[in-house]
C-alpha cells in the first residue's frame, strides 16, 4: 500500500514539473497595442484667424521706384531689398544734362487678399518730408489685392501713380528724398467692396503705411583745372 502511495506521489510531482517546463518554453504573450485617440476632421483643421490691422500693416506695401519713362543713360536706379525680398530703399543717380522732369512711380502692392474685410487706402507722395507732389490717390485693396483684375481691354493696370519730383524747383539740388505715405482703413466684416468709395469711406480701424525711401542724387561735373 505504501509502495502505491509513493508511486502516485512521484507521478504527480513529475507531471507538475513537465507542465512548468512547457509553460516556460512557450512564447510570452504579445503586449496589447495602445489605443490611438481619433480626431474628427473638423478639429484637425484650425479656423483661419480674423483679419486685423496687423495684417494690413504687414501685407500692404507702397513701392517707390524710378518710373520707366524717366530711365535713360544718364538716369539710373539701384534697388536694395531685405532678406524677405521686400524693397528697402531706392537710389536714383542723375548725371548731366539734368532733365526738366523726373518721374518716380509709387505702386500699392499686397502679399495677400482681403476678402472678408477690404481695405480703403489714400496715398500721397512727398519731397523732403514736407512738399506734397501731385494729387492724392485712392484704392480699394480687397479680393484682388495681390493681383489687380484686367480692365475691359484685358490689360492688368497696377494700382500705381507717378509724380514729377522736379515740380516747383528752379534748379536741381544736390540730393533729395522722396517717399509716399497712406492712410489705410480696415472695413467691417463682409463689406461689399464694390460699394466702397476709396476717396470718402473710412472706418474706426486705421493704420498709416509708408513707402520705401527714394534717394535721388544729382552728380555734377567737376570743372577741370
Backbone torsions as a table, in degrees:
resi	resn	phi	psi	omega
1	UNK	NA	-42.0	179.1
2	UNK	-66.2	-34.2	-179.6
3	UNK	-64.5	-40.8	179.1
4	UNK	-65.5	-39.8	179.9
5	UNK	-63.0	-44.8	178.5
6	UNK	-62.7	-37.7	-179.1
7	UNK	-65.2	-43.7	179.4
8	UNK	-65.4	-38.4	178.4
9	UNK	-64.8	-42.6	-179.8
10	UNK	-65.5	-39.6	179.4
11	UNK	-65.0	-38.2	179.3
12	UNK	-65.1	-44.3	178.6
13	UNK	-62.3	-39.1	179.7
14	UNK	-64.2	-40.5	178.9
15	UNK	-64.8	-43.4	177.5
16	UNK	-61.9	-37.5	179.5
17	UNK	-65.9	-39.4	179.5
18	UNK	-67.6	-40.4	178.5
19	UNK	-63.0	-40.6	179.0
20	UNK	-64.3	-40.4	179.0
21	UNK	-67.2	-37.1	179.3
22	UNK	-63.5	-42.1	178.9
23	UNK	-66.0	-35.9	-179.0
24	UNK	-68.5	-34.3	-178.1
25	UNK	-79.0	-15.8	-177.8
26	UNK	-76.6	154.0	-179.4
27	UNK	-68.4	143.4	178.0
28	UNK	-68.9	152.2	-179.0
29	UNK	-66.4	142.2	178.7
30	UNK	-70.0	141.9	178.0
31	UNK	-68.9	148.0	179.2
32	UNK	-72.9	137.0	179.9
33	UNK	-66.1	136.2	179.6
34	UNK	-69.0	137.7	-179.8
35	UNK	-75.1	133.0	179.7
36	UNK	-97.2	124.0	-179.4
37	UNK	-65.7	136.3	178.8
38	UNK	-85.7	142.4	179.6
39	UNK	-116.7	130.6	-179.9
40	UNK	-70.5	147.6	-179.8
41	UNK	-56.4	-34.4	-179.1
42	UNK	-67.2	-37.1	-179.7
43	UNK	-73.7	-24.4	-177.1
44	UNK	-77.0	-23.1	-177.3
45	UNK	-106.2	107.8	-179.0
46	UNK	-70.2	150.9	176.8
47	UNK	-69.0	146.1	177.9
48	UNK	-71.6	129.8	-178.5
49	UNK	-63.7	148.3	-179.2
50	UNK	-67.1	153.5	178.3
51	UNK	-73.3	135.5	176.3
52	UNK	-135.1	-176.5	-177.2
53	UNK	-64.1	-26.7	176.8
54	UNK	-62.1	-35.7	177.2
55	UNK	-68.1	-34.9	177.4
56	UNK	-67.0	-46.5	-177.2
57	UNK	-64.5	-39.0	-177.3
58	UNK	-89.0	-22.3	-173.6
59	UNK	-94.6	-30.5	-176.5
60	UNK	-99.5	132.7	-178.1
61	UNK	-125.6	152.0	171.3
62	UNK	-115.3	114.2	-174.7
63	UNK	-100.4	118.2	178.4
64	UNK	-102.0	120.8	-177.4
65	UNK	-140.0	165.2	172.2
66	UNK	-67.4	127.9	180.0
67	UNK	-66.7	141.1	-178.3
68	UNK	-55.1	-34.9	-177.2
69	UNK	-70.0	-11.6	179.3
70	UNK	-104.1	-1.1	177.5
71	UNK	-70.8	134.2	178.9
72	UNK	-159.7	-177.3	179.5
73	UNK	-67.1	-24.0	-178.3
74	UNK	-105.6	-1.4	178.7
75	UNK	-129.4	110.6	-177.2
76	UNK	-129.3	163.0	-177.8
77	UNK	-136.0	144.2	173.2
78	UNK	-120.1	139.4	-177.3
79	UNK	-121.3	130.7	177.2
80	UNK	-112.5	129.8	-179.8
81	UNK	-113.9	159.0	175.4
82	UNK	-80.0	177.1	178.2
83	UNK	-64.9	-19.8	177.6
84	UNK	-94.9	16.9	176.7
85	UNK	62.4	33.0	174.5
86	UNK	-104.0	137.6	-177.1
87	UNK	-63.2	125.4	-175.7
88	UNK	-102.2	-44.9	-179.3
89	UNK	-155.9	144.9	174.9
90	UNK	-115.7	130.5	177.0
91	UNK	-119.1	120.5	-180.0
92	UNK	-108.5	130.3	178.4
93	UNK	-112.2	126.9	-178.3
94	UNK	-118.1	127.8	179.0
95	UNK	-116.0	156.1	-179.3
96	UNK	-61.0	150.8	-3.5
97	UNK	-76.3	136.5	-177.4
98	UNK	-71.3	137.5	-179.8
99	UNK	-76.3	154.7	175.7
100	UNK	-73.9	-27.0	178.0
101	UNK	-127.5	140.9	178.5
102	UNK	-141.5	116.6	-172.5
103	UNK	-103.0	134.7	173.3
104	UNK	-116.6	137.6	-178.9
105	UNK	-105.7	136.7	174.0
106	UNK	-118.4	126.9	-177.6
107	UNK	-120.9	133.9	173.4
108	UNK	-85.4	119.5	-179.0
109	UNK	-128.3	164.3	-178.1
110	UNK	-148.7	146.7	176.6
111	UNK	-90.9	-4.2	-178.5
112	UNK	-151.6	164.3	173.1
113	UNK	-93.2	155.8	177.9
114	UNK	-119.9	80.0	-173.3
115	UNK	-77.8	-54.2	-176.0
116	UNK	-70.9	-34.6	-176.5
117	UNK	-134.8	95.0	179.2
118	UNK	-66.6	162.0	-177.6
119	UNK	-121.3	130.8	174.9
120	UNK	-97.9	128.8	-178.8
121	UNK	-126.5	140.7	173.1
122	UNK	-129.9	122.5	-168.4
123	UNK	-126.5	144.8	-179.7
124	UNK	-135.7	151.6	177.4
125	UNK	-108.7	147.0	-177.1
126	UNK	-134.2	148.6	172.4
127	UNK	-110.1	126.1	178.6
128	UNK	51.8	43.2	169.9
129	UNK	73.1	-19.0	-170.1
130	UNK	-124.6	-29.5	-176.0
131	UNK	-94.2	115.7	178.1
132	UNK	-75.4	135.7	-179.1
133	UNK	-106.5	115.1	177.9
134	UNK	74.3	-162.8	-175.0
135	UNK	-93.7	171.2	173.2
136	UNK	-81.7	143.9	179.9
137	UNK	-122.0	145.7	-173.9
138	UNK	-131.8	141.7	-178.1
139	UNK	-144.1	154.5	171.0
140	UNK	-107.0	122.0	176.7
141	UNK	-102.2	102.3	-174.6
142	UNK	-128.6	-126.0	-175.2
143	UNK	-69.1	-15.8	177.8
144	UNK	-119.4	32.7	-176.8
145	UNK	-62.2	-38.7	-179.2
146	UNK	-72.1	-36.3	-177.7
147	UNK	-140.3	105.7	179.5
148	UNK	-58.8	147.8	178.3
149	UNK	-75.0	149.6	176.8
150	UNK	-67.5	153.8	178.6
151	UNK	-81.1	-169.4	-176.2
152	UNK	-60.9	-27.8	-179.5
153	UNK	-88.7	0.0	178.9
154	UNK	89.0	6.2	-179.5
155	UNK	-95.1	132.5	176.9
156	UNK	-83.9	114.2	-178.6
157	UNK	-99.2	118.0	-179.1
158	UNK	-69.0	157.2	175.3
159	UNK	-80.3	83.3	-172.5
160	UNK	-144.9	157.9	175.8
161	UNK	-147.6	160.6	179.6
162	UNK	-120.5	150.7	176.5
163	UNK	-130.0	148.7	176.0
164	UNK	-92.2	108.1	-176.3
165	UNK	-72.1	-12.7	179.7
166	UNK	-90.7	-3.4	-176.6
167	UNK	-60.0	129.4	178.1
168	UNK	83.7	-0.1	-179.4
169	UNK	-99.6	138.1	176.4
170	UNK	-80.5	-31.0	178.0
171	UNK	-149.8	162.4	-178.7
172	UNK	-74.1	134.1	175.5
173	UNK	-79.4	177.4	175.7
174	UNK	-70.6	-35.9	179.8
175	UNK	-157.3	159.0	173.5
176	UNK	-150.6	158.4	178.4
177	UNK	-122.1	125.6	-178.4
178	UNK	-120.6	142.0	175.9
179	UNK	-153.0	171.3	174.8
180	UNK	-128.4	150.7	175.4
181	UNK	-140.7	151.6	-174.5
182	UNK	-136.4	151.2	166.5
183	UNK	-97.4	131.3	-178.3
184	UNK	-125.8	126.2	-179.7
185	UNK	-112.3	126.7	177.7
186	UNK	-89.3	117.4	-175.6
187	UNK	-77.4	167.4	179.7
188	UNK	-67.1	158.5	179.9
189	UNK	-59.9	138.5	177.7
190	UNK	67.5	23.2	173.0
191	UNK	-68.8	133.2	177.3
192	UNK	-76.1	108.7	-174.8
193	UNK	-65.3	-23.5	-179.7
194	UNK	-69.9	-15.5	-179.6
195	UNK	-95.3	-2.8	-174.3
196	UNK	-81.9	140.9	171.0
197	UNK	-106.2	105.5	-174.7
198	UNK	-64.9	-18.3	178.8
199	UNK	-85.0	-13.1	-173.9
200	UNK	-124.8	-40.0	-170.2
201	UNK	-70.9	143.3	177.4
202	UNK	-139.3	177.8	174.6
203	UNK	-152.4	167.8	178.8
204	UNK	-66.1	-19.7	-177.1
205	UNK	-100.0	111.9	-173.8
206	UNK	-135.6	145.2	176.2
207	UNK	-143.0	150.4	177.9
208	UNK	-95.7	138.7	179.0
209	UNK	-120.6	145.3	-178.0
210	UNK	-130.4	143.6	176.9
211	UNK	-79.8	172.2	168.1
212	UNK	-67.8	148.3	176.6
213	UNK	-69.9	146.0	176.2
214	UNK	-117.4	105.1	178.7
215	UNK	-92.0	127.2	-178.8
216	UNK	-118.8	119.7	-179.6
217	UNK	-111.3	131.1	178.2
218	UNK	-105.3	111.9	-177.3
219	UNK	-91.3	118.2	179.7
220	UNK	-95.8	146.6	179.1
221	UNK	-69.9	137.4	177.0
222	UNK	-85.6	124.0	-179.0
223	UNK	-65.3	132.6	179.4
224	UNK	-75.9	143.6	-179.6
225	UNK	-80.0	NA	NA
